[in-house]
Amino acid sequence: MATQRMAWIGLGHMGTPMALNLIKAGYELSVYNRTDEKLKPLIDAGAKPYRSVPEICQDSDLLFVMLSDDTAVSVVFDQLLSIDIRGKLFINMSTISPDLSIKLSDMVLDKKGKYLEAPVSGSVKPAQDGTLIILAGGKDEDYDIAIPYFEKLGKLSLLLGEVGQGTKAKLAINYYMSVVVEGLAETVLFAEKNGIDRETMMFITNESACGSPMSKMKTPSILQENYPAAFPLKHMMKDIGLAQGQGLNTDTSKAISTVYKKAMDMNLGDEDLMAVIKALK
């Protein structure tokens, strides 16, 4: 299947390093992004740029889609579905609502195409390192086609059932991440208020049973009080909302949502989700 004509749509924080990993693995790749300036790193790496979605779809057999939200994904799929897509496989790696993913799958299948959802767990560094966790939903035969590519993008891929199940798993793990990060922020601020500096508290955290790759990853940002986006806070706010739309209705989830909403109101959406600490001061 390596001879398939492959395309990548969406070159944001995650899409760019993921697409680059496929090129580094030796795959020829066509690319599209709504804004041209983000094409340059891929062009420099050898990718062929396209200026329209229908054109890149016409010239491809397998298309990866990695976009930010339901609206962006819907706009692109409207364009993808405007042409003959018979036999083409769409691998949607965006984090969107399960309902939309199922709807898109139905629309693609109606036009004799193939659809696999494959949202990822992990942020920019795992995307760069090819150590993402890929949470797929769809047909076995489509997943089998995708496996060689997933092996270049992540350390683990799982087929969790029909379309919708991969997205639900992604929302669950991201909700857990929202709780962990908010809890870490509260812990640091509580310690600081009681005379324990941030460096000491993060050392204690990372050396204890509570230490994790997440706490270690966020330590430099916490100590420097600088939050460049590995996973933008606005995307976490979106995912909490999607999880609530799937029935998440606990007291904790309501409290978490309130805190992240406050952070959004403070214009922290483009900073890393660890910037939620600013909303707790």
N, C-alpha and C positions, 0 to 999 in steps of 0.2 A: 504493500500500500504506500511505500515511500515515494512512488512516482506520481501520486495524486497531486493535482494542482491545489496548493494550499493558500489560504488567505487569513489575515488577521484584521479584525475591525475593532478599534478602540485602543488608543495608545496613551493611557493615563498612568497614574502611579504604578499600577499593577501590570497593565497591558504591555508597556514598553519592555520591562525586564523579562517578562514571560515570552514575548515574541522573539526577543534577542536570544533567549536560550534555545529556541527551536532553530534559529539560524546558526548558532554556534554548534549545534548538533549535526549540522550538515543539510538541513532541509531548505529548499528554495521556498521563499515566502513572498506573497504579495500583501501589501498593507494599505489600510485606509484609516484616516482620522478626520474628524470634522474640521479641525484646525490644522493647517499645513505645517506649522512650525514644529509640531511634535513628530513629524515624519523623518526629520533629519537623522537622528541616531540609527534608525532602521535602514534608511537609504545608504548611509555610510557603511553599514554592516552588510549591504548587498541585497536588501529587499527591493522589490519593484513597487513603486507608489502608484496608487490610483486616486482619481479625483471624484469618483462617484460610487455609491453603493451598488447600483444595478450593474455597472461595468465590472467591478471586482467580483461580483457574484457570477456574472455571465462567464468569466474566465476561470472560475474555480470549481473544484469538486468537493472540497472540504473547507468549511469556513468557521473559524473561531470568532466569537463575539465576547468582548470584555468591556462592558459599559457600566455607568455609575448607578443607574436606577431604572425604575419601570418606564418612566417617560422616554428616556434616551433609547432604551431597548425597543420600545414600541415603535418609535420613529424609524429606527434602522430596519426593523423587521417589516414594516409597511413597505419600505423600498425593496428589501430582499424579495418579498413575495409579489412584487410587481412584474417579475419576469418568470420564465419557465424554470422551475427548480427541480424538475424530475431527477432523482438519483443523487442529488446533492445532500451532504451531511452537514448540519449546522450544530456546532458544539457551543452552547451558550454558557459561558463561564461567569456571567454577571450574577450578582446577588439581587434577585428580584422576588416579587411575591409568588408563592406557589401557584396561585390562581392564574397569574399572567403566564407563568411557565407552561402550565397545562394548556392554556388557550393557544399559545404560540405553537406548541407541539401539535395540537389538533389542526391548526391552520397549515402547518408545514406538511403534515401527513395527507391532508386533503388535496394538496398539490403534488403528491407523490414524491415529496422529499423525505428526509430523515432528520430527527431531532434528538439531541442528547443534552440534558442540563448537566453542568459540571462546575458549580460554584466552588471556591477554594477557601480553605482556612489557612490564614497566614497573611503577613503584611509585606512591605517592600523588601526587607532583607531576605526572608524565605523565597520571595519571588525571584530575587537576584541569584540566590544560591541554588535554586531548583529544588527546594525542600518543602514545597507547599503540600497540603493535604487536599485531595480532590474528591469531592462528594457528588457522585454522579447519580442520575436518575434517567431511566430510559430502557431501551431494548438491549438484550445481551449482545446481539450481533453488531450494534452500533458502538457499544462500549468496547468490544473486542478490536474494532478498527481504531479506536482512540487510544488504546493502551500504549502503543509505542511512543506516542506524543506525550501522554501523561507521564511516562517514565522520564522524560526530559524536563518536565515542569515541576514535578513533585517527588517527595519521598514515599508517598502512599496514595493510592487511589482506591476508592470503594464504590461498587455499584450497589445502591441502597434500595433498589426497587424501581417502581414506575416513576415517570416524570412527576415531579412535585416532592418526592421523598428526599432527593438531594438538597433541594432548597430548604426544606423544613429542618434538615440536620444542620445546615449552615446557619439558619436563624437561631437554632438552639445553642450552638457553640459560640456564636457572637453575643448572644444574651449573657452567657456565662462570662465571657470576656468583659462585657460592660460592668458586671458586678465586681469582678476581680479588680479591675482598674479603679473603679470608684472606691472600693474598700481599701485599696492601697493608698489612694489619695487621702482618705479620712484618717488612716493610720499615721501617715507622715505628719499631717497637720495636728493631730492629737498629741503625738510625741513632741513636736516642736513647741506646742503651747505649754507643755509640761517640762520644758528645759532639756529635751533630748534633740540634738541637732539632726539634720536630715542625713548627713553622711553616716552617722552612728546608727540611726534607725534603719537605713537601707542595708548596712552591713549585717545588723542583727537579722533583718528579714531574709536576706539572701543566704545566710548561713543556717537558718532555722528550717524546720520542716515546711514552713510556708514559702520558702524560696522556690522560685520557678524560672523557667526561661523568660516568662513575661516580666517578672519583677526585675530580673537582671537586665533585660532589654530596656526597661524604662528608667533604670537607675541614673544614667547620665542626664537624661532630660530633667528628672526631679532635682538632681543636685545643681544643675546649671540654670534651672528655672527657664528652660528654653524647649519648645515643643514642636520641632519640625515634623511635618505629617508623615508618619509611616502608615497610619490608618486614620484618615481625617475624621474628626469628631462628628461632622455632619453625616457621614456614612453610618456611624454607630447609631445616631439618632434615628436615621431612616430604618435601620435594621430592628431597633427596639419597636418602632411603630409597626413594622411588618410582623414581628413576633406577636405583638398584641392583637393584630388582625387575625392571627391564627389561634387565638384563645388564651394567650398569656395574660393572666389577670390577677396575679398575686399582689399582696401588699408591697413586697420588695420590688416587684417590677414597676409598680406605680411610683414608688419613691425614687427609683433609679431614673425613670423617665422624667420626673420633675427636675432632677439635678442636671441631666443632660440638656433638657429644654432651657434651663437657666443659662447653661454654658452657651447654647446657641443664641440666646437673647443678648449675651455679652459679646457676640460676634467672634466666637472662638471656633466656628465650624470648620475653617480651613486649617486649623492647627491639629496636632495629633490628639487622639482621644484622651491622652494623659493630661491634656490641658484642662480637663474637667476639674482638676485640683483648684484652679482659679475660681471656679464657681462655688467652692466650699469654704473659701476663706471668710 
